[in-house]
Amino acid sequence: MIVQLNRVQTLLAVFATALAAVFLFASMTSGIAEAQSAHIAKTKKSKKSKRKKAVKGPHGLAFYNKRPKKVSKRHGRLIWQRNAHGVVKLKSASSTKTVLYTSKSPAGKRVRVSGTVSVPKGKAPRGGWPVITYGHGTTGIADKCAPSRNKKGGPATSYISYTDDIQNAWLKAGYVVARTDYQGLGTPGTHPFLIGKAEGRGVLDIVRAARNLNPKIGKRFVIAGHSQGGHAALFAAGEAKRFVPELKLKGTVAFAPASHMRLQAASLPVLTTPSSLTALASLIVKGAEAVSSDIDPAALLSDPVLAFYPQTDTECLSELAKPDNLGGIAPSKLIRDGANTDPLFDLLDLQNPAVQTDAPILLAQGDADSTTFPFLTNALNGELVGLGDDVNYITYPSVDHGGVLDAAADDVTTFLNERLPSRR
């Protein structure tokens, strides 16, 4: 009897010990689970806090000119932003922000670049909004000519707002529209007009900056641009794989891109009638001067052109092209007699947008274009194909320089649907 009682007591003790162990394990497991939950919550909060809210930029021209206290050494980082106003806003966007971001000059120096980012209405698709980063046509070199500074009735309005319809259509289709002003246009420094590397980097870096601005913007993008912007678009395509390797370029649309500047410059002596081409050619010299100390305008340009040349820093193309300005001088009178044009022509040779890119190109050209001549784009198409690029070259009968955007709209939509569907 006593032995049995001892067995019972022993069994009860073992059971009690086991039960205590179960409670202890449950308590520990609960504690671990709570600790894990707290850690996960803390990690999520930490990640959320690391995604800093975009800094609101200062009012007025200080947005462009004020030097930030701290600027990232990386290119494509958002510095600050603010709401865009007036004609800069795109009506089909849920929001249009003016942005200031970092980029890298052709010489490798860190620079600040301005632009705008417009986001579609509605809910972002899985993977984020796809992006169309757009290079604008020539407006001028003066800071007031920057598209993000555009004002109703301003000197550059007609050179900027003609693209609003196609960009609003892109927004309705579900694409973010990012529009760089280019380096030195709107911001400190001289705009390197038609210097491909400078333009292309501005076009690419605004996509990175847009992703800093809005986490719902994805990595997939298409590059587009008209005239000077077509030139910029092609150079951006050529640099994309190396310069922004984390982004996914799906294609490039180049409307009547500027090309073969050396060939055009060499033909100036036969153009003996005053025209706006003298203003454009002067801007090309100014852009070259911005990146090369070998370009000396005083030794290169004629006295009549030098009299107006300083205005390239203060006036837009619409003003420079007037008959009482550079537009009143024949292109044949641009270069001083006996001037050494080799440094200029050699630099222009390097700005021809015959680039290599893995992504397909849609090349659009009006055959009635008297600004970007069709024979130049024909030659460019041959060069791109010769480099192994996948080019769909389409010409549009009786279409002039500005009309090519509307003429090519359906073909661009097809290209976008094939290469970068918006998933709407």
C-alpha positions, 0 to 999 in steps of 0.5 A: 500500500505504501509502495503504491502510494509512493508510485502515485506521488511520483507520477503526480510529481512527474506530471506536475513537472511536465505540466510546468514545462509545457506552461513554461514553453508556451510562455516562452513561445508566446514571448518569442512570438511577441518579440518577433511581432515587435521586431517585424513591426519595428522593421516595417516602421524603420523601413517606412521611416527610411523612405523620407518624405520629399522635401518641399522646395522654396518659393520663387526662383530660389527653388532653382537657384538656392544651394541646398545644405546637403546634396546626395553625391549620387546622380538621380536623387531628388533634392526637393519638390513643390506643386507646379502651377499655371500652364506647367500643370498637365490637366489629365494628371492627378498631380504635377510636381516641379522637381530639382534633382542631381545629375552628372555633367559630361565632365563628371561633375555633380549638377542640379537639374530641374523638371516636372513629374506628372502622375496619372489619376487612379490606382497604380498598377502592380509593379508601379506606374510605368514612365515616359521620360520626355526630352523637349524641343529647343526653347533657348538657353536662357533660364527663363526658357525652361519648360518648368518655368513656362507661363501663359503668354511667355516667350517659350510657351509656343515651343513647349505647350504644343506637346501637352495634348500627347502628354495628357493622352499618355497620362490618361493611358496610365503613364507617368510623364517626367519632363526634364528641363536639361542641365543648365536650363533653369538652374545655375550654369550654361545649358550645354545645348545639343551636347548629347551626354548632358541632355541624355543624363538629364532625361534618365536621372529624372526617372530616378528622381521621380521614384524618390518622389513617389514610391508608386512609380515603377522601374519600367520606362520609355524615352521620348523626345522631339527635335532637340529632345529626339536627339536627347532621347537617343543619347539617353537610350545609348547611356541607359544600360550603364547609367541607370542599370536598375531601371528597365528601358523598354524603348525609345521614341525619337520624333525628328531628332536633330542629327549631323550637326557638323554637316549642317554647320559646314553647309551654312555658307550656302544659306545666304538669306536671313533666317531663324537658323542663325539663331539656332546655330548661335545656340549651338556655338553657345552649347559647345562653348559650355563644354569646351575651352577650345571654342572661342566665340570672339575668334569664331563668330562674325561681328554682326553675330557677336553684337547679339550673341550675349542675348543667347544667355537672356532671351528665348529662341522666339526672341532671338529668331526675330528679324531685328535680332539674330534672325535678321542675319543670313546663316552664311554670315555666322562664321568670321572670315578665316576663322578656325572651325576645326574645334567646333566641327570636331565637337559637333561630330561627337554629338551625332545621335548614332548610338547603340541600345538594346531597346527598340527605337521608333524613329518618326519623321515628316517629309515636309520638315524644313527644320530637321531635314528628312535626308538627315534622318534617313542617314541617321536611320542607316547609321542606327541600323548599321550599329545593330539597333532595332529601328522602326523608321516611319516617314509621314507625307506632307508633315512638317517639323511640329506636325510629326507628333500628331501624325505619329500618335497612333504608331506611338500608341502601338509601340507603347502597347507592345513595349510598355503596356500600362496595365490599365 
